[in-house]
Amino acid sequence: MKNPPAYPCYSQDKELRDALIKGRENNSLSLKEIEMLSSYHSGMTLRDYFAGKAMTGILNSLDFNQIKQKDNEGIELEILNWGRIAYMFSDAMLKAREEN
């Protein structure tokens, strides 16, 4: 399953960019290699983004009065299960995305 970055961004590192340009000028790097080497992503992937959206829906549907009646261990287990469910939704969305 593909899991691309949710918000791809490109390096703003001047030294890296200059070294890549110099490599291009020396014909030691292709334009495609420069683009590949200068791009990066850090942080959230599309899977994380979808899971966050699913978690918002899960949290909006909860009755927090029932949750407050549990002990801390019970609350932690329930939260962990919500996270798992959110990622199950996310995985299903990524799979559907590939099928279309």
Secondary structure, 3 states (H helix, E strand, C coil): CCCCECCCEECCCHHHHHHHHHHHHCCCCCHHHHHHHHEECCCCEHHHHHHHHHHHHHHHCCCHHHHHCCCHHHHHHHHHHHHHHHHHHHHHHHHHHHHC
